[in-house]
Amino acid sequence: MKLPRYYITITSMDSRFIEVDGAKLRKLRRERALSQQDVTRISGISQATLSDLEQGKRGARASTLRKLAELMGVEPKELMKEEQ
């Protein structure tokens, strides 16, 4: 069975890690008076992952970036680290 093109595109996007601007993510979370536990409960993202993202220790999958952006009320690109 051949998979539809859009399925392959979405799947490959989710396996790629994207650098997140951890300081901006933390700032937005605090501006919205959300604890890491709040974000974990609402989004389903583990607290360890959120902590690592805020500290710049790891990148995020596209699906994680979308969840965080939706929760913070911003576009996903606003959470991405800018190229130097």
ChimeraX commands (.cxc) that place a marker at each C-alpha (Angstrom):
marker #1 position 0.00,0.00,0.00 radius 0.5
marker #1 position 1.38,3.36,-1.01 radius 0.5
marker #1 position 0.99,6.15,1.56 radius 0.5
marker #1 position -0.38,9.53,0.50 radius 0.5
marker #1 position 2.21,12.26,-0.02 radius 0.5
marker #1 position 0.81,14.47,2.75 radius 0.5
marker #1 position 1.16,11.60,5.26 radius 0.5
marker #1 position 4.81,11.14,4.39 radius 0.5
marker #1 position 5.46,14.89,4.65 radius 0.5
marker #1 position 3.82,15.20,8.08 radius 0.5
marker #1 position 5.61,12.12,9.38 radius 0.5
marker #1 position 9.02,13.31,8.23 radius 0.5
marker #1 position 8.39,16.78,9.67 radius 0.5
marker #1 position 7.65,15.30,13.09 radius 0.5
marker #1 position 10.89,13.32,13.19 radius 0.5
marker #1 position 13.00,16.43,12.63 radius 0.5
marker #1 position 14.11,18.38,15.68 radius 0.5
marker #1 position 13.79,22.16,15.68 radius 0.5
marker #1 position 15.85,24.50,17.83 radius 0.5
marker #1 position 13.64,26.36,20.30 radius 0.5
marker #1 position 14.36,29.78,21.81 radius 0.5
marker #1 position 14.26,28.53,25.40 radius 0.5
marker #1 position 14.48,31.98,26.97 radius 0.5
marker #1 position 11.50,33.19,24.94 radius 0.5
marker #1 position 9.50,30.06,25.77 radius 0.5
marker #1 position 10.17,30.55,29.50 radius 0.5
marker #1 position 9.32,34.26,29.27 radius 0.5
marker #1 position 6.00,33.55,27.51 radius 0.5
marker #1 position 5.15,30.82,30.02 radius 0.5
marker #1 position 5.81,33.13,32.96 radius 0.5
marker #1 position 3.90,36.04,31.35 radius 0.5
marker #1 position 0.89,33.73,31.19 radius 0.5
marker #1 position 1.39,32.77,34.86 radius 0.5
marker #1 position 1.85,29.11,33.93 radius 0.5
marker #1 position 4.10,26.74,35.86 radius 0.5
marker #1 position 5.91,23.94,34.11 radius 0.5
marker #1 position 3.42,21.58,35.76 radius 0.5
marker #1 position 0.53,23.59,34.24 radius 0.5
marker #1 position 2.04,23.30,30.76 radius 0.5
marker #1 position 2.62,19.58,31.27 radius 0.5
marker #1 position -0.96,18.99,32.39 radius 0.5
marker #1 position -2.52,21.02,29.56 radius 0.5
marker #1 position -0.26,19.98,26.67 radius 0.5
marker #1 position 0.81,16.46,27.56 radius 0.5
marker #1 position 4.48,17.41,27.10 radius 0.5
marker #1 position 6.62,15.98,29.89 radius 0.5
marker #1 position 8.08,18.35,32.45 radius 0.5
marker #1 position 11.59,17.03,31.70 radius 0.5
marker #1 position 11.14,17.87,28.00 radius 0.5
marker #1 position 9.80,21.33,28.78 radius 0.5
marker #1 position 12.67,22.01,31.16 radius 0.5
marker #1 position 15.23,20.85,28.58 radius 0.5
marker #1 position 13.61,23.05,25.90 radius 0.5
marker #1 position 13.68,26.11,28.15 radius 0.5
marker #1 position 17.33,25.48,28.97 radius 0.5
marker #1 position 18.28,24.92,25.32 radius 0.5
marker #1 position 19.41,21.35,26.00 radius 0.5
marker #1 position 17.33,19.81,23.21 radius 0.5
marker #1 position 15.29,20.57,20.15 radius 0.5
marker #1 position 11.56,20.00,19.74 radius 0.5
marker #1 position 9.61,17.90,17.30 radius 0.5
marker #1 position 7.23,19.88,15.07 radius 0.5
marker #1 position 4.26,18.45,16.97 radius 0.5
marker #1 position 5.68,19.63,20.32 radius 0.5
marker #1 position 6.43,23.07,18.90 radius 0.5
marker #1 position 2.84,23.34,17.62 radius 0.5
marker #1 position 1.40,22.35,21.02 radius 0.5
marker #1 position 3.52,24.90,22.86 radius 0.5
marker #1 position 2.76,27.67,20.37 radius 0.5
marker #1 position -0.97,27.00,20.60 radius 0.5
marker #1 position -0.84,27.04,24.39 radius 0.5
marker #1 position 1.13,30.32,24.42 radius 0.5
marker #1 position -1.08,31.90,21.76 radius 0.5
marker #1 position 1.74,32.52,19.28 radius 0.5
marker #1 position 2.82,31.19,15.90 radius 0.5
marker #1 position 5.29,28.26,16.06 radius 0.5
marker #1 position 7.97,30.32,14.27 radius 0.5
marker #1 position 7.95,32.75,17.22 radius 0.5
marker #1 position 9.31,29.98,19.45 radius 0.5
marker #1 position 12.03,28.94,17.03 radius 0.5
marker #1 position 15.59,30.04,17.64 radius 0.5
marker #1 position 16.70,32.60,15.08 radius 0.5
marker #1 position 19.62,31.76,12.83 radius 0.5
marker #1 position 22.81,33.52,13.90 radius 0.5
marker link #1:1,2 radius 0.2
marker link #1:2,3 radius 0.2
marker link #1:3,4 radius 0.2
marker link #1:4,5 radius 0.2
marker link #1:5,6 radius 0.2
marker link #1:6,7 radius 0.2
marker link #1:7,8 radius 0.2
marker link #1:8,9 radius 0.2
marker link #1:9,10 radius 0.2
marker link #1:10,11 radius 0.2
marker link #1:11,12 radius 0.2
marker link #1:12,13 radius 0.2
marker link #1:13,14 radius 0.2
marker link #1:14,15 radius 0.2
marker link #1:15,16 radius 0.2
marker link #1:16,17 radius 0.2
marker link #1:17,18 radius 0.2
marker link #1:18,19 radius 0.2
marker link #1:19,20 radius 0.2
marker link #1:20,21 radius 0.2
marker link #1:21,22 radius 0.2
marker link #1:22,23 radius 0.2
marker link #1:23,24 radius 0.2
marker link #1:24,25 radius 0.2
marker link #1:25,26 radius 0.2
marker link #1:26,27 radius 0.2
marker link #1:27,28 radius 0.2
marker link #1:28,29 radius 0.2
marker link #1:29,30 radius 0.2
marker link #1:30,31 radius 0.2
marker link #1:31,32 radius 0.2
marker link #1:32,33 radius 0.2
marker link #1:33,34 radius 0.2
marker link #1:34,35 radius 0.2
marker link #1:35,36 radius 0.2
marker link #1:36,37 radius 0.2
marker link #1:37,38 radius 0.2
marker link #1:38,39 radius 0.2
marker link #1:39,40 radius 0.2
marker link #1:40,41 radius 0.2
marker link #1:41,42 radius 0.2
marker link #1:42,43 radius 0.2
marker link #1:43,44 radius 0.2
marker link #1:44,45 radius 0.2
marker link #1:45,46 radius 0.2
marker link #1:46,47 radius 0.2
marker link #1:47,48 radius 0.2
marker link #1:48,49 radius 0.2
marker link #1:49,50 radius 0.2
marker link #1:50,51 radius 0.2
marker link #1:51,52 radius 0.2
marker link #1:52,53 radius 0.2
marker link #1:53,54 radius 0.2
marker link #1:54,55 radius 0.2
marker link #1:55,56 radius 0.2
marker link #1:56,57 radius 0.2
marker link #1:57,58 radius 0.2
marker link #1:58,59 radius 0.2
marker link #1:59,60 radius 0.2
marker link #1:60,61 radius 0.2
marker link #1:61,62 radius 0.2
marker link #1:62,63 radius 0.2
marker link #1:63,64 radius 0.2
marker link #1:64,65 radius 0.2
marker link #1:65,66 radius 0.2
marker link #1:66,67 radius 0.2
marker link #1:67,68 radius 0.2
marker link #1:68,69 radius 0.2
marker link #1:69,70 radius 0.2
marker link #1:70,71 radius 0.2
marker link #1:71,72 radius 0.2
marker link #1:72,73 radius 0.2
marker link #1:73,74 radius 0.2
marker link #1:74,75 radius 0.2
marker link #1:75,76 radius 0.2
marker link #1:76,77 radius 0.2
marker link #1:77,78 radius 0.2
marker link #1:78,79 radius 0.2
marker link #1:79,80 radius 0.2
marker link #1:80,81 radius 0.2
marker link #1:81,82 radius 0.2
marker link #1:82,83 radius 0.2
marker link #1:83,84 radius 0.2
view
